[in-house]
Amino acid sequence: MEVREQSGEPTPLRVLALDAPGPAGRLLEGVRGGGHPPGLRVEFCTSAAALLQRFWRAGAEAALVPVASGDEGSLAALRQLRLHARSLALVAVRDPADGAIVAEATRRGAGAVLLPSELEAGELARCVRHAVERHRMLCELEEARERERHLATHDPVTELPNRLLFSDRLGQAVAAARRRGDRLAVLVMDLDEFKAVNDTLGHAAGDRLLAELGARLVSCIRRSDTAARLGGDEFGVLITHLRDETAAARVAEKIVAELARPIDLDGREYVASVAIGIALHPRDGSTPEDLIKNADAAMFNAKESGGGRYVFFAQEMNTRAEERLSLESRLRLALARQELRLHYQPQVDVDTGRIAGAEALLRWQNPELGLVPPAGFLPLAEDTRLIVPIGAFVLHEACAQARRYDAHGFAGCRIAVNVSGHQVHEGNLVRLVSEALEESGLSPDRLELELTESALLRDVDAIIDTLDGLKGLGVRLALDDFGTGYSGLAYLKRLPLDVLKIDRLFVRGMAQDPADETLTAAIVAIAEGLGLEHVAEGVETTEQLERLRALGCRRMQGFLFSPPVEAEAFVALLCAAKRDGLGRGGAAG
């Protein structure tokens, strides 16, 4: 769109002209001697360097550059202007007899090549304006292509190279290292609990966090190294010209410390914890694929060790990683193949011997692996977030099974279901529970959701609405494993709980360690002071039962009464307990 003066005429274009010596210089004599052509403001410069200085200082839309075959100075000036003034439209002027110069001038950067006859009044302005418009369109097209190339190789949130560019640079670095006999290191890192930021503060805050961490990551490495966002909350670093592995360790230590500095997110202080895996070339792999895979395996090992640290790759990690991948693949199919099932462990009222409820416990029966213990697959389900669909299955199945017990005359039996922290923070737990209750027809007060202390106390403010929504449905809430983590007693009174569960860790140690009995007594007192019920789990001996009874605990579960059993066997337990009371050793009587 043309800019016009108040008179309605187009604003004159500012044009710089090269007053070149030699045979090409005479081509602009008509312009030099005739003053400003209509629509143009022409300023002559004695050299390409002087023209560039004037352009950088005051700007211009175009430059007139006389050129001639054999006049290398004029062609060099054209090339220099194109290199250092990308936005300047270059218009070359040639002798009518010098047709050979057109292709060379265009190759050196000219957007248009004029004859002296086209420099006449009026015609020159038209030609220059055309050249300027054409150059602007070409510049915009090139900028669009450059943006497209950048987006294809860079992460839009952090502006760091993406996995594609990181892999390309790693491939080049590995090839160069082979030639020189050099060493290099690949670091793969993963943030702990990043999804909680997205869930509680929103994706905009999560993006700000990633951008800040990306900038800090760059500050920890040399300009010759590469930091990249590989995807999600995973980052990578390539360190070239490595002297020894201690140099990689120092970089990892610096990254851990730098990322751990607090970050303000909407008034909340966030401290990032990162797990880093390190693979070295050539020791840990000779190809980019092997190095990334092995650094990834080391990173998972660091995460399993608690995060906030770095781990060098060791060959046995590959074996564990392959086993983990195989197990994950099987677990993803377990739901569809109906390999997951629930067992039920009774919760007994020790005064009457009757079963007050049951905890639904997940079991996995795999055709190849046999019965996989919960400790063998639940941590993997948590890490891979498979626990979310698995948790939904458990909830629906437990509610349906509790409803089936009504047919046997046990309408008062409650069912307790463990809920993962991922489910709590997903944001749709209230809807999921409501659907399970409606589908099964189970009365809400018969469902008890057990939530872990770590899941609830991680960000109380963010999940209070979810807990209130669950209470609004009429279900009961229990705090599982109370006292085994960093108990936030100040927050405990804010949580709409019904039950505190005494962890088996305290129950098991009561006979040997007076401190465990003291802690158990304190938990009972806290529960009673807050008007909450309390349940002791892991009761295996008569001595434990009597000590708990002496402390005022009346509801218990454990192998003393019964191990977890299948749904049909649980009916038999209900009948026996109703008739005779559930006694010691799992016998009724």
C-alpha positions in Angstrom: 0.0 0.0 0.0 1.5 3.4 -1.1 2.1 6.1 1.4 0.8 9.4 0.1 1.5 13.0 1.2 -1.4 15.4 2.1 -1.5 16.5 -1.6 -2.5 13.0 -2.6 0.8 12.3 -4.4 2.9 9.3 -3.5 5.6 10.0 -1.0 8.9 10.2 -2.9 11.0 7.1 -2.6 14.5 7.5 -1.0 17.0 6.1 -3.4 20.8 5.8 -2.9 22.9 5.8 -6.1 26.5 4.5 -6.4 28.7 7.2 -8.0 31.0 4.5 -9.4 34.3 5.3 -11.1 35.3 3.5 -14.3 33.3 2.6 -17.4 30.0 2.0 -15.5 30.0 5.4 -13.8 28.8 7.3 -16.9 25.5 5.3 -17.0 24.0 7.5 -14.2 25.1 10.9 -15.6 21.6 11.7 -16.6 20.3 11.2 -13.1 23.2 13.0 -11.5 22.8 16.0 -13.6 19.1 16.3 -13.7 18.3 16.8 -10.0 15.7 14.6 -8.3 13.6 12.7 -10.8 9.8 13.0 -10.1 8.8 10.6 -7.3 12.3 10.0 -6.2 14.9 11.5 -3.8 18.2 10.3 -5.1 21.4 10.6 -3.0 24.8 9.7 -4.5 27.5 7.8 -2.6 31.1 7.5 -3.6 31.5 3.8 -2.6 29.5 0.8 -1.6 30.7 1.2 2.0 29.5 4.8 2.1 26.2 3.8 0.7 25.8 1.1 3.3 26.6 3.6 6.1 24.0 6.0 4.8 21.4 3.2 4.5 22.0 2.0 8.0 21.8 5.6 9.4 18.8 6.9 7.5 17.3 4.0 5.5 16.3 3.8 1.9 14.0 1.8 -0.4 16.3 1.2 -3.3 19.8 1.6 -4.6 20.9 2.4 -8.2 24.1 0.5 -9.1 25.7 1.0 -12.6 27.4 -2.2 -13.8 29.5 -3.2 -16.8 31.1 -6.4 -18.0 34.7 -6.5 -17.0 34.1 -3.9 -14.3 34.6 -6.2 -11.3 34.4 -3.2 -8.9 30.7 -2.5 -9.8 29.8 -6.2 -9.5 31.6 -6.6 -6.2 29.7 -3.5 -4.9 26.4 -5.1 -6.0 27.3 -8.3 -4.1 28.4 -6.4 -1.0 25.1 -4.4 -0.9 23.0 -7.6 -1.2 24.9 -9.3 1.7 24.6 -6.4 4.1 21.4 -4.7 3.1 18.8 -7.5 2.7 15.8 -5.1 2.7 17.2 -2.8 0.0 15.9 -3.2 -3.6 18.9 -3.2 -5.9 18.4 -1.8 -9.4 21.4 -2.3 -11.8 21.9 0.0 -14.8 23.7 -1.3 -17.8 24.8 -0.2 -21.2 22.4 -1.2 -24.1 25.2 -3.0 -25.8 26.2 -4.9 -22.7 23.6 -7.7 -22.7 25.9 -10.2 -21.2 25.9 -8.4 -17.9 22.2 -9.0 -17.1 22.6 -12.6 -15.9 25.7 -11.7 -13.9 24.0 -8.7 -12.3 21.0 -10.8 -11.4 23.2 -13.5 -9.9 25.0 -10.9 -7.7 21.7 -9.7 -6.3 20.1 -7.2 -8.6 16.3 -7.3 -8.6 16.0 -5.3 -11.8 18.3 -4.3 -14.6 17.6 -1.0 -16.4 18.8 0.7 -19.5 19.9 4.4 -19.5 16.8 5.2 -21.6 14.6 4.0 -18.7 16.2 6.6 -16.4 14.2 9.4 -18.0 11.9 11.5 -15.9 8.8 9.6 -14.8 10.0 6.3 -16.2 12.7 5.8 -13.6 10.3 6.3 -10.7 7.9 3.7 -12.2 10.7 1.2 -12.6 12.1 1.8 -9.2 8.7 1.5 -7.5 8.1 -1.7 -9.4 11.5 -3.1 -8.3 10.8 -2.1 -4.7 7.4 -3.8 -4.6 8.8 -6.9 -6.2 11.7 -7.0 -3.7 9.2 -6.6 -0.8 7.2 -9.5 -2.0 10.3 -11.6 -2.4 11.5 -10.7 1.1 8.1 -11.6 2.6 8.1 -14.9 0.8 11.6 -15.6 2.0 10.7 -14.6 5.6 7.7 -17.0 5.4 9.9 -19.8 4.1 12.4 -19.0 6.9 9.7 -19.1 9.5 8.5 -22.4 8.1 12.0 -23.8 8.2 12.5 -22.5 11.8 9.2 -24.1 12.9 10.1 -27.4 11.3 13.4 -27.5 13.4 12.6 -25.5 16.5 10.2 -25.8 19.5 7.7 -22.9 19.4 7.5 -22.6 23.2 11.2 -22.5 24.2 12.7 -21.6 20.8 15.2 -24.4 21.3 16.0 -26.9 18.6 13.5 -29.7 18.4 14.1 -33.5 18.3 14.6 -33.4 14.5 17.3 -30.7 14.6 18.9 -32.2 17.7 19.2 -35.6 16.0 20.7 -34.0 12.9 23.3 -32.1 14.9 24.1 -35.2 16.9 24.6 -37.2 13.7 27.1 -34.6 12.5 28.8 -34.5 15.8 29.2 -38.3 15.9 30.6 -38.3 12.4 33.1 -35.5 13.3 34.0 -37.3 16.6 34.8 -40.5 14.7 37.2 -38.6 12.4 39.0 -36.8 15.2 38.9 -39.6 17.8 36.9 -37.2 20.0 34.4 -38.0 22.8 31.0 -36.4 23.3 28.1 -36.7 25.7 24.3 -36.8 25.3 22.2 -35.8 28.2 18.5 -36.6 28.3 16.4 -35.0 31.1 12.8 -35.1 32.3 11.0 -32.8 34.7 9.3 -34.3 37.7 5.6 -33.6 38.2 5.4 -31.1 35.3 1.8 -32.2 34.4 0.7 -31.0 37.9 1.6 -27.4 36.7 -0.6 -27.7 33.6 -3.4 -29.2 35.6 -3.3 -26.7 38.5 -2.1 -23.5 36.8 -3.1 -24.1 33.2 -1.1 -24.7 30.0 -0.1 -21.0 29.7 1.8 -21.2 33.0 3.3 -24.6 31.9 4.6 -22.9 28.7 6.1 -20.1 30.7 7.8 -22.6 32.9 9.2 -24.6 29.9 10.5 -21.3 28.3 12.2 -20.3 31.5 13.8 -23.7 32.0 14.9 -23.7 28.4 16.7 -20.4 28.8 18.3 -21.6 32.0 19.4 -24.8 30.2 21.1 -22.7 27.5 23.0 -20.7 30.2 24.5 -23.9 31.5 26.3 -24.9 28.3 28.8 -23.6 25.8 27.8 -21.9 22.6 29.3 -24.8 20.7 26.9 -27.3 22.5 23.2 -27.8 21.8 20.2 -27.7 24.1 16.9 -29.0 22.7 13.4 -29.7 23.7 12.7 -33.3 22.7 9.0 -33.2 23.4 6.7 -32.7 26.4 8.8 -32.0 29.5 11.8 -33.8 28.1 15.0 -31.9 27.1 18.3 -33.0 25.6 21.8 -31.6 25.6 24.7 -32.4 23.3 28.2 -31.7 24.6 31.0 -32.0 22.0 34.8 -32.0 22.4 34.5 -33.8 25.8 37.7 -34.2 27.7 36.4 -36.8 30.1 33.2 -38.0 31.8 33.8 -35.6 34.8 33.2 -32.7 32.4 29.7 -34.1 31.5 29.1 -34.6 35.2 29.9 -31.0 35.9 27.4 -29.8 33.3 24.8 -32.1 34.7 25.4 -30.8 38.2 25.1 -27.2 37.0 21.8 -28.0 35.2 20.3 -29.7 38.3 21.3 -26.7 40.4 20.2 -24.1 37.9 16.8 -25.6 37.2 16.2 -26.0 40.9 16.2 -22.2 41.5 12.6 -21.2 42.3 10.4 -19.8 39.5 7.5 -17.6 40.1 4.3 -18.8 38.4 1.3 -16.6 39.0 2.4 -15.9 42.5 3.3 -19.5 43.3 6.9 -20.5 43.7 7.8 -23.6 41.7 11.0 -25.5 42.2 11.9 -27.8 39.3 13.3 -31.3 39.9 15.0 -32.9 37.0 16.3 -36.4 36.3 19.2 -36.6 33.9 20.6 -39.6 32.0 24.1 -39.4 30.4 25.5 -41.5 27.6 29.1 -41.1 26.3 30.4 -41.6 22.8 32.0 -44.0 21.9 31.7 -45.9 25.2 27.9 -46.1 25.3 27.1 -46.1 21.6 28.5 -45.4 18.2 25.3 -44.1 16.6 22.9 -41.2 17.5 20.1 -43.6 18.0 22.1 -45.7 20.5 23.3 -42.7 22.4 19.8 -41.2 22.8 18.3 -44.6 23.7 21.0 -45.2 26.3 20.8 -41.7 27.8 17.0 -42.2 28.0 17.5 -45.5 29.9 19.9 -43.8 32.3 17.3 -41.0 32.8 14.6 -43.5 33.8 17.1 -45.0 36.3 17.6 -41.5 37.7 13.8 -41.0 38.0 13.4 -44.3 39.8 16.0 -43.2 42.3 13.9 -40.2 43.2 14.8 -37.5 40.6 16.9 -34.4 41.2 20.0 -36.2 40.1 22.0 -37.5 37.1 23.0 -41.1 36.3 25.6 -42.4 33.7 24.4 -45.2 31.5 25.4 -48.7 32.4 24.7 -51.7 30.1 22.4 -53.4 32.6 20.1 -50.4 32.2 19.4 -51.5 28.7 18.2 -54.8 29.8 16.0 -53.2 32.4 14.7 -50.7 29.8 13.8 -53.5 27.4 12.1 -55.4 30.1 10.2 -52.3 31.1 9.1 -51.6 27.5 7.9 -55.2 27.1 6.0 -55.0 30.3 4.4 -51.7 29.3 3.4 -53.2 26.0 1.7 -56.1 27.7 0.1 -53.8 30.3 -1.4 -51.6 27.5 -3.2 -54.7 26.2 -4.3 -56.0 29.6 -7.5 -54.0 29.8 -8.7 -55.0 26.3 -7.8 -58.7 27.0 -9.6 -58.6 30.3 -6.5 -59.7 32.2 -7.1 -57.3 35.0 -9.3 -58.3 37.9 -10.2 -57.2 41.4 -9.7 -59.1 44.6 -11.3 -57.9 47.8 -9.9 -57.8 51.3 -12.4 -57.4 54.2 -12.3 -54.6 56.7 -13.6 -56.0 59.9 -15.3 -54.5 62.9 -13.3 -56.3 65.6 -16.0 -55.8 68.3 -18.7 -57.8 66.3 -16.5 -59.8 63.9 -18.7 -58.6 61.1 -17.4 -57.3 57.8 -17.9 -53.5 57.6 -16.5 -53.1 54.1 -13.8 -54.3 51.7 -10.9 -52.8 49.9 -10.8 -53.5 46.1 -7.3 -54.5 45.1 -6.1 -54.8 41.6 -4.5 -58.0 40.2 -3.0 -58.8 36.8 -3.1 -62.3 35.4 -1.0 -62.4 32.3 -0.9 -65.6 30.1 2.9 -65.3 29.6 4.0 -63.8 33.0 1.4 -65.4 35.2 0.2 -63.5 38.2 2.1 -60.2 38.3 2.2 -58.7 41.8 0.9 -55.1 42.2 4.4 -53.9 42.9 5.5 -55.3 39.6 3.2 -53.2 37.4 1.4 -50.4 39.4 4.6 -48.1 39.5 4.9 -48.6 35.7 1.2 -47.8 35.3 1.7 -44.6 37.3 4.8 -43.5 35.3 3.1 -44.1 31.9 -0.3 -42.7 33.1 -1.9 -46.0 32.2 -3.2 -45.8 35.7 -5.9 -43.3 34.5 -7.8 -45.8 32.2 -6.9 -48.7 34.6 -8.3 -46.6 37.5 -11.5 -46.0 35.6 -11.9 -49.8 35.1 -11.3 -50.5 38.8 -13.9 -47.9 39.8 -16.6 -49.2 37.5 -15.9 -52.8 38.3 -15.8 -52.3 42.1 -19.1 -50.3 42.1 -20.8 -53.0 40.0 -19.5 -55.8 42.3 -20.6 -54.0 45.4 -24.1 -53.8 43.9 -24.1 -57.5 43.2 -23.5 -58.2 46.9 -26.9 -56.7 47.6 -28.4 -59.9 46.1 -26.7 -61.8 48.9 -28.2 -59.6 51.6 -25.1 -57.4 52.2 -26.5 -54.0 51.2 -24.5 -52.4 54.1 -21.1 -53.5 52.9 -18.9 -50.6 51.8 -16.3 -50.8 49.0 -13.0 -48.9 49.1 -11.3 -48.0 45.9 -7.7 -46.6 45.6 -7.5 -43.5 43.5 -4.2 -42.4 41.9 -2.9 -38.9 42.2 -3.0 -38.7 38.4 -6.8 -39.3 38.6 -7.2 -36.6 41.2 -5.3 -34.1 39.2 -6.9 -35.0 35.8 -9.9 -32.8 36.6 -12.6 -35.3 35.6 -12.7 -37.6 38.7 -16.0 -36.2 39.9 -17.7 -37.0 36.5 -16.0 -40.5 36.4 -17.3 -41.4 39.9 -20.8 -40.1 39.1 -20.9 -42.2 36.0 -19.8 -45.3 37.8 -22.4 -44.8 40.5 -25.2 -44.2 38.0 -24.2 -47.1 35.9 -24.1 -49.6 38.8 -26.9 -48.1 40.8 -24.7 -48.2 43.9 -25.7 -45.8 46.8 -22.9 -43.2 47.0 -22.4 -43.7 50.7 -21.3 -47.3 50.0 -18.3 -46.1 48.0 -15.1 -45.0 49.8 -12.3 -43.5 47.8 -8.8 -44.0 49.2 -6.4 -41.1 48.3 -2.7 -41.1 49.1 -1.2 -38.5 51.3 1.3 -37.5 48.6 -1.4 -36.9 46.1 -3.6 -34.7 48.4 -0.9 -32.7 50.1 1.1 -31.9 47.0 -1.2 -29.0 46.1 -4.2 -28.8 48.4 -5.5 -25.5 47.0 -5.7 -27.0 43.5 -7.7 -30.1 44.5 -10.1 -28.9 47.2 -12.8 -28.3 44.5 -12.4 -31.9 43.3 -12.7 -33.2 46.8 -15.7 -31.0 47.5 -17.3 -32.3 44.3 -16.8 -35.9 45.4 -18.3 -35.1 48.8 -21.2 -33.5 47.0 -21.9 -36.8 45.3 -22.2 -38.4 48.8 -19.1 -40.7 48.6 -16.7 -41.2 51.5 -13.1 -40.1 51.3 -10.2 -41.8 53.1 -6.6 -40.7 53.5 -4.4 -43.7 52.8 -0.8 -44.3 54.2 -1.2 -41.5 56.6 2.0 -40.6 58.4 4.4 -42.2 55.9 5.0 -39.0 53.9 5.4 -35.4 54.7 2.2 -35.0 56.6 0.7 -31.5 56.4 -1.3 -31.4 59.6 -2.1 -27.8 59.0 -3.9 -28.8 55.8 -5.5 -31.9 57.2 -8.4 -30.1 58.8 -9.2 -28.4 55.4 -9.7 -31.7 53.6 -13.3 -33.1 53.6 -12.2 -36.6 54.8 -14.1 -39.3 56.5 -11.4 -41.9 57.3 -7.7 -42.0 58.2 -5.9 -45.3 57.4 -3.1 -46.4 59.6 -0.3 -47.7 57.4 0.9 -51.3 57.8 4.4 -49.9 58.4 3.4 -48.7 61.9 1.2 -51.8 62.6 4.1 -54.2 61.7 6.5 -52.4 64.0 4.3 -52.0 67.0 5.6 -55.1 68.8 9.3 -54.3 68.3 9.4 -50.5 68.4 7.6 -48.4 71.0 7.9 -45.4 68.7 5.6 -47.1 66.1 3.0 -47.7 68.8 3.3 -44.1 69.9 2.8 -42.9 66.3 -0.2 -45.2 65.8 -1.7 -43.9 69.0 -1.2 -40.3 67.8 -2.9 -41.1 64.4 -5.9 -42.6 66.3 -6.0 -39.5 68.5 -5.8 -37.1 65.4 -8.6 -39.0 63.7 -10.9 -38.9 66.8 -10.1 -35.3 67.4 -11.1 -34.5 63.8 -14.2 -36.7 64.0 -12.8 -39.2 61.5 -13.0 -43.0 61.5 -9.8 -44.9 61.4 -8.8 -48.2 59.9 -5.6 -50.2 60.6 -4.2 -52.1 57.6 -1.7 -55.0 57.5 -2.9 -56.7 60.7 -1.3 -60.1 60.7 -1.0 -61.3 64.3 -3.2 -61.5 67.3 -0.7 -59.3 69.3 -1.1 -56.5 66.7 -4.9 -56.8 66.9 -4.9 -56.6 70.7 -2.5 -53.6 70.8 -4.6 -51.8 68.2 -7.8 -52.6 70.2 -6.2 -51.2 73.3 -5.5 -47.9 71.4 -9.1 -47.6 70.5 -8.9 -48.9 66.9 -12.0 -51.0 66.0 -11.8 -51.3 62.2 -9.0 -53.4 60.7 -7.9 -55.3 57.7 -5.1 -57.8 57.1 -4.1 -61.4 56.7 -5.1 -62.2 60.2 -8.7 -61.9 59.0 -8.3 -62.8 55.3 -6.0 -62.2 52.4 -7.5 -60.5 49.3 -9.8 -62.9 47.6 -11.8 -63.1 44.4 -15.3 -61.7 44.3 -17.0 -65.2 44.6 -14.8 -66.1 47.6 -15.6 -62.8 49.2 -19.3 -63.7 49.3 -18.4 -66.8 51.3 -16.5 -64.6 53.8 -19.5 -62.3 54.1 -21.8 -65.2 54.9 -19.4 -66.7 57.4 -18.8 -63.4 59.1 -22.6 -62.7 59.3 -23.2 -66.1 60.8 -20.2 -66.5 63.2 -18.1 -63.4 63.0 -14.7 -63.3 61.3 -12.1 -64.6 63.7 -8.4 -65.0 64.0 -6.4 -66.6 61.2 -9.1 -66.0 58.6 -11.5 -68.6 60.2 -15.1 -67.8 61.1 -16.1 -68.6 64.5 
